[in-house]
């Protein structure tokens, strides 16, 4: 029986760290191992290299020295290699989230009841319960779409659908990297998986409520600008807290966003996403409040530095509502894309676009 090896041409699309998508032309050797029947593939940048490897494999098979040279690589190995490749490519807090989510790929995973008992013990005592085996021990060359679907179900039930989907994204990325390095075809990700149900709808402030909030913020000369700024500028909390006075251009009437504050209080000169670096047009109300705040803003070594120095602790801003009141913290004011249209949020400014495009508050947080 002769060794039948075909050469095909494949155009692969790869997304770079910059967000740019590039096309890679590869020549692929395709055949089945005559001993095991397993599918084999080898990728080459040049057609000449693929042809030479094809001749080499056929000659080795005819001499009786053929070997597919399949390396034993597990899912745990692939995930570890992917984490190492991304360690210096993302911010430390982002990498920490990758490490946390990767545990739900490799395992083992204690059942939810056992994890709760460990937490309630106060000393980390683990109950005598057998953990669930996940995908860590499975060889990547043998991993199938059916196995991935079977893995996704218990993770969704024991942890959450959200984290199961996050873990699957890491699995997909790790397999893609391993396929390039070790020349195998990674399985397709399953479709039609369980979706998150009963997700609480976010409460939306009405334009009248926003106008009342901004009126109250104007009266609070010490902390009002902290609350009004995300409504008028549409920034993330990390972008707001990382803003320096050098980024506020009163002559051009712009606020330039190109850094964030990390969880440890330090500044990062990159935004969360590439699209996060932008310039925001100040509305008249925002300009008025920032000019007034600049006179009272705490200095660093006698000079203006941060626009929003830390208040020392997390504080709640009470917004009295007709249905019984409620509160929202700065962390619950998500980013808005309103930009220059933030004028609609000013008292008497209408606010038609406001209610349609942003100002969502966590419904759970509205009752705290």
Secondary structure, DSSP 8 states (H G I E B T S, - for coil): -----EEEEEEEEEE-TTS-EEEEEEEEEEEE-TTT--EEEEEESSHHHHHHHHHHHHHHHHHT---------BHHHHHHHHHHHHTTTS-HHHHHHHHHHHHHHHEEE--HHHHHHHHHHSS----S---EE-STTSBGGG--HHHHHHHHHHHHHHT-HHHHHHHHHHHHHHHHHHHHHHT--------S-----S----EE--HHHHHHHHHHHHH-TTTHHHHHHHHHH---HHHHHT-BGGGEETTTTEEEE--EE-TTS-EESS-SSGGG-EEEE--HHHHHHHHHHHHHS--BTTB--BSS---SS--EEE---TTT--EEEGGGS-----GGGGGGGSTTS--HHHHHH--EE-TTGGG-
